[in-house]
Amino acid sequence: MNFLTTSVQGAVLASGEAQTAHAAEGIASLGWLMIALPLLGAAVLLLGGRKLDKIGPLLATVLSWASFGVGLAVLLGMLGKDSHDRAAHLKLFSWIDAGALNVDFGLLMDQLSMTFVMLITFVGSLIHVYSLGYMEHDPDKRRFFAYLNLFIAAMLTLVLADSYVGLFLGWEGVGLASYLLIGFWNWNPAYATAANKAFIMNRVGDFGLLLAMFTMFATFGRVDFAGVNEQVAGAGRGALTAMGIFLLIAACGKSAQFPLQAWLGDAMAGPTPVSALIHAATMVTAGVYLIVRSNVIYDATPDARLAVCIVGAITLMFGAIVGCAKDDIKKALAASTMSQIGYMILAAGLGPVGYAFAIFHLVTHGFFKAGMFLGAGSVMHGMNDQVDMRRFGGLSSVMKITWITFGLGWLAIIGVPGLSGFWSKDKIIEAAFIGEGWRPWVFGGATLLCAGITAFYMSRLFFMTFHGKRRWTDDVHPHESPLSMTVPMMILAVGSAFLGLALTLLDFPHWLEPVVGAHPEGEHPVIAIPVIMALTILFVAVGVALAWMRYWRDDVPVTPPVGSFATRAARRDLFQDDLNEAAFARPGLHLTRSLVFADNKGIDGAVGGTAAMIGGSSSRLAKLQNGFVRSYATTMLVGIVAILGLLWVIN
């Protein structure tokens, strides 16, 4: 009887599991809606015309939330399966069939891609809501929301594609949407220039991704993730290193990493919700996604991984130094983004000990940095669109919600124990101290030092904006933003405070193991973890204290002092634009002018000279055909005389 009862219970349980699995597969088959819904919104708003001006922004917001709902359903369906059976592959259609190159367009819904889907759709939808208030009085808000929907669709294509070609489609889509959003107010020449700069520098990175795909096809004959990963073990070291370097170039362009970082600060020209969506939570993290998604390639090429670590270390230092000298609140946050992405890139370069922590910090950073960008927009809203922090101060008394929500983001990013940044960034610092030889001391030391610098420049930003004496101009009347703006800020602030702890309790690195691999056993930092934690807290405390003394306790001058050479260099982004101008722009301009001169005077000159010679000869010969008989008779007479004279000379 007990055997019968157990058998029946087992059959019922198996039937229930089968039904759950079938339901999960059915939900996964609707995964294409995650992309289709915001793409539909972009098409409707762009083609619908002015009659959608009123309802269009709301429609775009609803469709973005609907995409989040579909993604959440797919994620919940995944949770009902075993950890190694959660990935779902959905083939949509045959896409490219050109000789040996055959690519289907499909979606890969696994732990890594769905993590990005949740971040993109949730934070992106909150930014849509925020934009309803921020862009309320803009006459072209319908077009703005269409571009937001287009960006969401393109970013989802990037992270859900099952091949590098599909990823490249989304990669180019977010590049286009970024260009349109950065230059949204393109009636301002500076904003149009900033959009062009971002677009052109990203094309350099795109070329790297193309070269990576060319190398993959030449080596493997395939460009889909599964096909490439299956054949990595049999590939040559040189080809794999080339792929890794080319993929790194692509990541540098999209994620504003050294040496392709110069576009990010100028990209703050777009409306503030653009900065929060593109340059904090989503697009600039695409490079991190690309490297982690390509982990099988990087695990087989230590040289390329070392290059990734070096680029990440340089960039996190670069961004931190620049952030210390910026007075524009959005550009200071942009420098911070550059530095924090540097942490993620460095972690990804560490390999299996860092892949999961790179994505962990990416997710938490998406919340607290998006929240701070929206907070900056709220400050601008209350300060008549001013961005100079030297004209702020004392705003905590008149913008309390903005102050509290921004403050939670500030505490999170500097790594105050218990808040999100503490759980994610500190894991990268610990992982950076793992290794042999000089690497843990250089990379670990860089992450530790930058933790202190981050605490300094972010505290500087917070204190200059919300504390100290009021330095307002006479034309501003600071006030709190409407609920449509503050509610998204509050939600993101909750994430800034508790998301890191929640993901730690849920063992987020274990969630990613089927994609990025397990943390290697026996790998420990060269310094004891409690010592690393104590040093990190000490560096953070020193950074906050220095910022408090200079930018809260002491008066902040409205006009920035000249400062040392290092300060002036940081204000000029460490001369990155000057270097690009001298090394690329000016030589390129001279080369172009030389080619134009050679074309005008050489090729065109030769062609024009030949034409002129023929034309001149023709005009002279035409004079002989004037229609007068006497002229013809004279010509004949001259000819006869010449012939007779020639015969006489010969004889």
C-alpha positions, 0 to 999 in steps of 0.5 A: 500500500505504501508502495502504491501511494509512493508511486501515485505521488511520484507520478503526480509529481512527475506530471506536475513537473512535466506540465511546469516544464511545458508551460515554461517552454511555452512562455519562452516561445513568446520571448520575441515579444520582448523585442517586438513590443518596444519596436512596435512602439517606435514604429507607431510613434515615428509613423503616426505623426502629430496626432499621437503627440498626446498619447504617444509618450504614454503608449511608449511607456506602456509597451516598455512595461509590457516588455518587462512583463514578458521578460519577467514571465520568461524568467519565472519559467526558467526558475522552474527548471534545473540550473543547467537546463534553464537556457532556452533557444528560440529560432525565429527565421533563417536570416543569412544564407550566403555560400558557407555562411549560414546564420539563423536569427534566434534568441538565447534566453539564459541566465546571462541574457535574462539578467540583462533583460530584467535590468534593461526593461525595468530601469528603462521603463522607470526612465520612461515614467520619469521622462513623462514629467521631464519632457512634458513641455517639449514639443517633440516629446513623441519623437523622443519616446519613439527613440527610447522605445527603439533603444530598448528594442535594440538593446534587447536584440543585442543581449538576446541574440544567439549569434555574434551577427545578431548581437551586431544588429542590436549593437548597431541599433543602440548606436543609432538610437544613442546618436538620435537621443544624444543629438535630440536637441540638434538645433544646438550645434554643440549637441549635434557635434557631441552626437557625431563624436559619439557616433564616429568613435563607436564606429571604431569599436564596431570595426573591431567587432566586425574583425572579430566575426571575420576571424571567427568565420575564417577559423570556425566557419560559424559565428553563432555562440554555440558553434564558436564555443564548441570549436574553441578548444581546437583553434590556434592560440594566435587566432583566439588572441586576435579574436579576444583583442578585436572583441576588446576593441569593440567593448572599448568603443561601446563602453567608453574604455581607454583609448576610446573613452573621449565621447562619453563626457560630451554625450551628456548633451542629450536630455538627462533621461538619456544619460540615465538610460544609455550612459549608466544602466544599459548601452555602456555596459554592452562591452562588459556583456560582450566580453563575458558572453565570449568567456570561452574564447577569453579562457583560452587566451590569457594574453587577451585577458591580460589586455582586458585587465590592463584596459579596465585598470587604466580606465577606472583610474582615468575616470576617477581622476577626471571625476575629481575636477568636473564642476558639471554635475552630469559630466562628473557622473559620466566620469564616474560611469567610465570608472565604474565600467572600468571596474567591470571590465577589469573583473571580466578580464580576471576570468572565472574568478571575476566574470560573475562579479563583473555582472553583479556590479553591473546590475547594482551600478545600473540602479544607483547610477541611473538613480543619480542621473535622474537625481541630477535631472531633478536638480536641473529641473529645480535650478532652471537647467543649470549644471554647474555645481559651484552654483548649487549648495544647500539644496537638501533643504528645498529638494528633500526627496531628491536629496535622500534618493541621491544620497542613497545612490552616493552611499551605494557607489562609494561602498558603505557597508550594507548598501549595494556597492559594498556587496558588488564592487568590494567583490571585484576588489577582492578578486583583483588581489587573486593571482600570481606575480605582479598582477594582484598587486597592480590590479588589486592596488588600482581597485583599492586606490580607486575606491578611495578616489571614488569616495572623494569625487562622489562626496565632492559632488554630493556636498557641493550640490546639497550641502554647504552655503547656497550659491544660487543665481538670482534667476533660480527658485529651487523646488522639488520635482513632480511625482512622475520624476520622484517616484522612479527615483525612489524605486531606484533608491531602494535598489541602491540600498538593498539590491546588492544584499538581495542578490548576495542572499540569492547567491547571484554568482551561482545563478550565472555559473551555467554560463560563466563557469564556477568560481575556481576552488583554491583561488584566494587573494594574496591578502586576507579578505578581512584585511582587504575589507578594512583597507577598503573602508579606510580608503573610503573614509579618508576620501569622504573626510577630504571631500567634507573638509574641502566642499562642505566645511569650507566655502566653495568658490563660485569661480573655480581656482586655476589649480595645479597642472594636474587639476587643469589636466583633469578638467580637460579630461587628461587632454584626451581630446587634444591627443585625438586632435593631434594624432588623428583629426589633424593628420586626417584633415591634412591627408584629406586636403592632400588627396583633394589637392592631388585629385584636383591638380593631378587626376582632374588636372590631367583629364581637364588638360587633355580636354582643354587641348582637344577643345582648343585644337578643335576650335582652331580647326573649326576656323578653317571650316567657315563656309567661304569659297574664297577661303577654301580656294586659298587653302587649296592653292596653298596646298598645291603650292606646298606639294609642288614645292615639296616635289621640286625639293625632292627632284 
